[in-house]
């Protein structure tokens, strides 16, 4: 698995939107994103921090059901 760089919450949200996720709501510094799929609805929560911890980013990708390599290939 490739190593994840450190990204801000805003950059992660931008990349997830490229994958079809929509921003549903925001409460404080946490943004909720959802995507409709044939098998159901996927959702994830992204904190709007300057720099996300690697473990937090892995958790977001797991919630969003996005592989690390797929996420890294986005521009």
Backbone bond lengths (Angstrom), bond angles and torsions (degrees), N, CA, C in turn:
res aa  C-N    CA-C-N  psi(-1)  N-CA   C-N-CA  omega(-1)  CA-C   N-CA-C  phi
1 X - - - 1.441 - - 1.540 107.88 -
2 X 1.342 117.08 133.45 1.465 119.45 179.01 1.525 111.61 -68.49
3 X 1.310 114.88 153.74 1.451 120.87 -179.47 1.531 109.94 -77.97
4 X 1.317 116.18 134.33 1.461 121.22 179.84 1.525 110.96 -83.80
5 X 1.319 117.09 133.27 1.464 118.93 173.18 1.527 109.97 -79.48
6 X 1.301 116.35 170.68 1.468 120.80 176.40 1.521 108.70 -85.24
7 X 1.323 116.27 128.30 1.457 121.76 178.23 1.515 109.83 -128.17
8 X 1.322 114.74 159.90 1.457 119.97 174.98 1.530 108.56 -81.50
9 X 1.315 116.08 163.49 1.456 120.66 177.29 1.515 111.84 -62.07
10 X 1.343 117.03 -37.03 1.467 121.33 -179.76 1.531 110.78 -64.37
11 X 1.335 117.76 -38.83 1.461 121.00 178.99 1.517 110.82 -67.97
12 X 1.320 118.03 -38.93 1.468 121.80 178.30 1.530 109.51 -64.95
13 X 1.318 117.39 -41.77 1.469 121.07 178.06 1.519 110.03 -62.04
14 X 1.331 117.38 -43.71 1.465 121.37 -179.95 1.529 110.28 -59.55
15 X 1.327 116.91 -43.87 1.465 120.85 -179.49 1.525 111.58 -67.98
16 X 1.327 117.93 -38.73 1.466 120.17 178.22 1.531 111.08 -67.16
17 X 1.325 117.60 -34.14 1.462 120.35 176.57 1.522 111.02 -64.28
18 X 1.333 117.44 -32.69 1.465 121.10 175.71 1.529 111.25 -64.04
19 X 1.330 116.11 -26.80 1.468 121.16 178.88 1.527 112.40 -88.17
20 X 1.324 117.66 4.14 1.461 120.44 176.02 1.516 115.41 103.05
21 X 1.317 118.36 3.84 1.460 120.88 178.42 1.528 109.83 -78.01
22 X 1.320 116.16 144.44 1.459 122.60 178.06 1.518 109.57 -115.79
23 X 1.324 115.56 141.32 1.461 119.84 176.72 1.521 107.77 -77.20
24 X 1.328 115.88 119.67 1.456 122.07 -177.20 1.522 111.08 -91.98
25 X 1.324 115.81 -48.16 1.468 119.36 -178.90 1.527 109.71 -159.85
26 X 1.317 113.82 169.06 1.460 120.81 176.83 1.518 107.76 -140.95
27 X 1.313 114.56 136.82 1.462 120.07 175.46 1.519 106.90 -132.75
28 X 1.310 115.51 108.98 1.454 119.96 -176.34 1.510 109.42 67.40
29 X 1.326 116.34 -124.15 1.467 119.90 -178.33 1.524 112.74 -100.51
30 X 1.323 118.43 15.70 1.460 120.81 -178.91 1.528 110.38 -115.83
31 X 1.330 115.46 128.44 1.459 122.49 -177.99 1.529 108.45 -110.18
32 X 1.328 116.26 132.49 1.461 122.14 178.53 1.530 108.06 -101.86
33 X 1.331 115.32 125.95 1.463 122.25 179.08 1.522 108.66 -117.55
34 X 1.340 116.37 144.01 1.468 120.60 178.38 1.516 109.57 -137.61
35 X 1.340 114.14 155.84 1.455 121.54 178.29 1.517 107.75 -142.74
36 X 1.325 116.42 134.54 1.458 121.97 177.69 1.525 108.45 -90.00
37 X 1.329 117.52 127.18 1.457 122.64 177.41 1.522 108.70 -123.71
38 X 1.325 117.59 165.28 1.471 119.65 177.81 1.527 113.16 -59.87
39 X 1.342 117.04 -27.99 1.461 119.67 -178.61 1.527 112.83 -91.60
40 X 1.320 117.68 -3.92 1.462 120.79 -179.87 1.509 111.49 143.18
41 X 1.316 115.27 -164.27 1.457 121.40 -176.91 1.530 110.27 -103.83
42 X 1.334 116.05 133.56 1.455 121.98 176.23 1.519 108.27 -107.73
43 X 1.314 116.31 143.92 1.454 119.64 178.76 1.511 111.39 -143.47
44 X 1.330 115.30 156.31 1.452 120.25 175.93 1.522 109.22 -153.27
45 X 1.311 115.36 158.22 1.455 122.65 179.83 1.515 108.11 -117.73
46 X 1.350 115.97 128.77 1.462 121.35 -178.43 1.525 108.53 -120.91
47 X 1.332 118.26 123.01 1.462 120.13 175.15 1.526 110.03 -77.70
48 X 1.312 117.00 139.88 1.467 121.85 -179.72 1.525 110.06 -87.20
49 X 1.315 115.91 66.01 1.455 121.05 178.52 1.517 109.60 -98.69
50 X 1.335 115.91 159.32 1.463 120.36 178.84 1.520 111.24 -63.42
51 X 1.317 116.80 -37.06 1.457 121.93 -179.49 1.523 108.34 -144.87
52 X 1.345 116.09 122.21 1.462 120.54 179.22 1.522 110.15 -86.07
53 X 1.302 116.21 142.03 1.458 121.12 173.92 1.529 108.66 -67.49
54 X 1.321 116.26 151.44 1.462 121.04 -178.01 1.528 111.11 -60.42
55 X 1.327 117.47 -40.80 1.458 120.90 178.60 1.516 112.40 -64.34
56 X 1.325 116.52 -36.89 1.467 120.96 177.32 1.518 109.91 -65.13
57 X 1.327 116.60 -43.69 1.462 120.43 179.14 1.526 111.38 -63.72
58 X 1.323 117.44 -39.99 1.475 120.70 176.25 1.525 110.27 -61.68
59 X 1.333 117.39 -41.18 1.461 120.90 178.35 1.514 112.48 -63.81
60 X 1.336 116.50 -40.09 1.469 120.97 178.37 1.525 109.90 -63.41
61 X 1.334 116.82 -45.00 1.461 120.41 -179.87 1.528 111.37 -65.27
62 X 1.322 116.85 -35.13 1.465 120.51 177.67 1.531 110.44 -66.58
63 X 1.336 116.97 -43.53 1.470 120.79 176.90 1.522 110.96 -61.24
64 X 1.343 116.07 -41.34 1.460 121.30 -176.80 1.523 112.56 -80.47
65 X 1.337 117.43 -6.78 1.466 124.07 -177.68 1.528 110.95 55.38
66 X 1.341 114.84 48.63 1.464 122.64 177.89 1.517 107.58 -118.05
67 X 1.328 116.82 132.34 1.464 119.83 178.39 1.528 109.57 -76.16
68 X 1.318 115.61 156.45 1.464 121.26 -179.52 1.524 109.84 -63.08
69 X 1.329 117.92 -43.07 1.464 120.00 -178.74 1.525 111.17 -65.37
70 X 1.327 117.62 -39.45 1.470 120.72 177.13 1.531 110.14 -63.27
71 X 1.315 116.86 -40.96 1.456 121.56 -178.46 1.529 111.07 -67.56
72 X 1.334 116.80 -38.31 1.459 120.54 -178.57 1.525 112.66 -73.28
73 X 1.336 118.80 -23.27 1.456 120.42 -179.32 1.523 112.75 -78.81
74 X 1.321 117.40 -13.15 1.479 120.37 178.14 1.513 110.25 -71.38
75 X 1.330 116.51 149.64 1.468 119.73 178.09 1.488 111.16 -114.08
